[in-house]
């Protein structure tokens, strides 16, 4: 039972290792943004409205 509770806590609270948040950049076309997982990325990011 404790394994289930631990798994739920990780899912709700996030991973303890502090995974970098996902953000998006302009892709090759306007229809398909580029997904970026690099937390130190300096490229301009798309904003969600």
JOSUL-V325868 format. One record per residue. N is the residue number from 1. PSI is psi as a letter, one per 40 degrees, with the letter a starting at -180 (none if undefined). Layout:
# JOSUL-V325868
N&PSI / N&PSI
This chain:
# JOSUL-V325868
1&d / 2&d / 3&d / 4&d / 5&d / 6&d / 7&d / 8&d / 9&d / 10&d / 11&d / 12&d / 13&e / 14&i / 15&i / 16&e / 17&e / 18&f / 19&h / 20&i / 21&i / 22&h / 23&i / 24&i / 25&i / 26&h / 27&a / 28&d / 29&i / 30&d / 31&d / 32&g / 33&i / 34&h / 35&h / 36&h / 37&e / 38&h / 39&e / 40&e / 41&h / 42&e / 43&i / 44&h / 45&i / 46&i / 47&i / 48&h / 49&none
